[in-house]
Amino acid sequence: MTLPVIAVVGPTGSGKSDLGVALAQRLDGEVINADALQFYRGMDIGTAKLPPEERQGIEHHLLDVLDITEEASVAAYQQDARSSIDAIRGRGRVPVLVGGSGLYIRAALDRLDFPPTDPAVRARLEAELADAGSSVFRERLRLVDPVSAERIEDDRRLIRALEVHEISGRPFSAFMPRREYHQPAVQIGLRVDRDLLRERLADRVLGMVRKGLLSEVEQLAAAGLRNGRTASRALGYGQFLQVLDGALTESEAIEDTIGATRRFARRQLTWFRGDPRVDWLDWQEPGIVETAVGLVRSSGDLS
């Protein structure tokens, strides 16, 4: 029996966490986090991390696995997520990925290889480009990877493409992702009316503030939040660090966070709508859990 991996995707604030738990309950599953900011210990309120008491006894994986000063890595996540998937499947249970970080979802689900890197090679190429110029480097790339040479416009990516070819012997374009599942999977997207989502996201941010977002940021700042390249720029956290620094009032930080969250949700929708494999359900659809279970069962023998 092949057990498909389930991924619950969509914009922030659409109810992914609740549906993920419900599906895990119905299908004897375990949840794997696919929200890059929920990797961080202590970042609970501002990431809407589901509290343990609301997880309904369902095992959750890849939550609270990084310190706020560490940088999240898609390549490392791919390895960790696939290890979690294999372990869950080995127990005869169903893996349920839940999150809105599109690249992380693809890393877990799709045939996606990450090109190697070598800081020494990159530094040498940067020095060579400074002397030779972009046109010379573009011609060098055209000889070994004409596809990338046509696509790439900036110097940074020119260097990256030549770095990858020098290290691996493969063209950078060979690492481009394909919409091809690494193993059987089904993606369920949650669709929310745009105006309703805008209102919901504003309420969500206000709710985080009422729960103590400023206090959470203050505690994390004392633990080194400003030194975390990823964590310090997270929605809400960057804004409320500025409150602590006196650069923004709390009201300004709230408005800035609401606007940034809405823009982020639009980018998430653009990403997931670009994948024709996603089955979209209205987040308020009556019987949404039953409908989602039906989609999963129709994609594999889970009876």
C-alpha positions, -999 to 999 in steps of 0.1 A, spaced: 0 0 0 14 34 -10 6 61 15 6 96 -1 22 125 17 -4 151 24 5 188 22 -19 215 35 -9 248 18 -22 283 12 -18 318 26 -12 327 62 -43 329 82 -63 305 61 -67 277 88 -40 253 76 -30 242 111 -65 232 121 -71 213 89 -37 196 92 -46 183 127 -80 172 116 -66 152 87 -40 136 109 -68 126 134 -89 111 106 -61 93 87 -39 82 116 -12 107 107 15 129 121 21 166 112 54 179 98 59 217 100 65 235 67 65 271 80 101 283 80 96 307 110 80 280 132 114 263 132 125 288 158 123 283 195 105 311 213 89 325 182 54 314 192 29 343 192 42 361 161 43 329 140 9 316 152 25 284 163 -2 259 174 1 255 212 6 219 224 -29 219 240 -44 226 206 -26 198 187 -52 172 199 -25 147 208 -11 146 173 26 144 170 42 174 154 77 174 138 102 201 129 88 227 153 113 245 176 144 230 160 165 262 156 178 289 179 169 324 168 205 332 159 206 302 134 197 305 97 171 283 82 183 262 52 160 248 25 185 221 18 187 210 54 149 211 57 146 188 27 167 162 44 150 166 78 115 166 62 121 135 41 136 117 72 104 126 91 83 114 62 101 81 60 99 76 98 62 83 98 55 60 69 77 34 86 52 35 115 24 28 90 10 64 95 3 92 71 27 122 69 8 156 68 29 186 59 14 219 70 27 253 61 29 282 38 66 283 29 63 274 -7 100 265 -14 101 243 17 70 225 6 86 219 -28 118 208 -13 100 181 7 77 169 -21 94 174 -54 125 161 -72 146 191 -63 184 190 -61 203 218 -45 235 229 -63 267 227 -42 286 258 -30 322 266 -21 330 300 -5 366 298 -17 356 292 -54 330 320 -51 354 345 -37 379 338 -65 352 342 -92 341 374 -76 376 388 -78 380 376 -114 347 392 -124 358 425 -109 388 424 -132 373 409 -164 338 424 -163 303 409 -168 305 404 -206 335 381 -203 318 361 -176 286 358 -195 306 344 -225 323 319 -202 289 308 -189 275 306 -224 302 280 -233 292 257 -205 256 265 -198 238 285 -226 204 281 -209 215 299 -178 234 325 -198 202 335 -215 182 336 -183 206 353 -159 208 391 -158 228 400 -127 264 395 -117 257 376 -85 239 349 -103 265 348 -131 291 340 -104 268 314 -88 262 296 -121 299 294 -128 306 283 -92 281 254 -95 296 243 -128 331 244 -116 323 224 -84 298 198 -99 307 197 -136 269 201 -142 253 232 -157 234 254 -132 203 250 -153 203 212 -146 194 220 -110 161 238 -119 131 223 -101 106 202 -118 70 197 -108 75 161 -102 68 144 -69 96 127 -51 70 102 -39 32 100 -40 17 132 -26 -15 153 -26 -16 190 -20 -47 206 -5 -49 244 -8 -71 266 14 -88 294 -5 -101 325 12 -120 355 -2 -95 383 -7 -115 410 12 -122 385 40 -85 375 41 -74 412 44 -98 416 74 -88 383 89 -51 391 87 -56 425 104 -75 408 132 -48 381 134 -21 407 140 -41 426 166 -47 393 183 -10 386 184 -4 420 200 -31 413 227 -14 380 234 19 397 242 39 399 209 59 429 222 68 410 253 79 380 233 100 402 210 116 418 241 125 384 255 139 372 222 159 405 218 176 398 251 184 363 238 201 376 206 172 380 181 190 409 164 218 385 155 195 362 136 195 371 99 162 352 93 144 355 126 150 392 131 133 400 98 103 379 104 68 395 101 61 414 133 94 407 149 113 432 128 86 458 134 85 453 171 122 454 174 119 489 161 94 497 188 120 486 214 146 508 197 122 538 197 121 539 159 84 531 157 54 535 179 34 504 187 5 517 165 29 522 136 44 487 141 9 472 141 0 489 108 33 481 92 29 444 103 -6 442 89 5 456 56 35 433 54 14 403 63 -11 411 35 16 414 10 32 382 21 -2 364 18 -5 377 -18 29 363 -26 20 329 -11 -12 328 -32 8 336 -63 32 308 -55 7 281 -48 -17 291 -76 12 286 -100 12 248 -91 -16 230 -111 -13 200 -88 -29 219 -58 -65 209 -51 -82 241 -38 -110 241 -11 -129 270 3 -117 273 39 -153 278 51 -167 250 31 -191 228 52 -176 194 57 -142 205 45 -125 178 64 -146 151 47 -139 167 13 -102 167 20 -102 131 32 -120 122 0 -92 139 -20 -66 120 -1 -83 87 -5 -88 92 -42 -51 97 -46 -41 65 -30 -54 34 -13 -58 45 23 -90 25 30 
